[in-house]
Amino acid sequence: MGRSSRREYWRGILARQASSGLSIKAFCARERVSYQSFFLWKRKFRDEPAGTTGAITFAPVTVVAQTLAPSGAIEIVLPRDLRVVVHGPVDRQSLADVLAALSACGGAAAC
């Protein structure tokens, strides 16, 4: 089972349990699903920003200044209040490099 299909499988399991009216323990026993795995996936999805599938997505931004001074900075606020601050002269390539690094490590707080 591929990564995305595994995620969809567990999203379905969690949704079915929520609508089943059963306790998690009873649901897992009935469905023959590991109780520990259920909570592992529940935590994984809880820690994801709402509406995501674990992939980094882009959100609309508001530009607060037309130009930045050479000593200006760019601050990007990510879900769970993670922040990326780029100081000094910021050009398009520098910002692209930062975003590429975030993408490569899955947007984790520490890569």
VENMOVEN-V428426 format. One record per helix or strand of 3 or more residues. SS is the DSSP state (H for helix, E for strand). FROM is the first residue (numbers start at 0). TO is the last residue. If there is no record, write none. Layout:
ss & from & to
SS & FROM & TO
SS & FROM & TO
//
This chain:
ss & from & to
H & 2 & 19
H & 23 & 30
H & 34 & 46
E & 72 & 77
H & 78 & 80
E & 81 & 86
H & 91 & 103
//
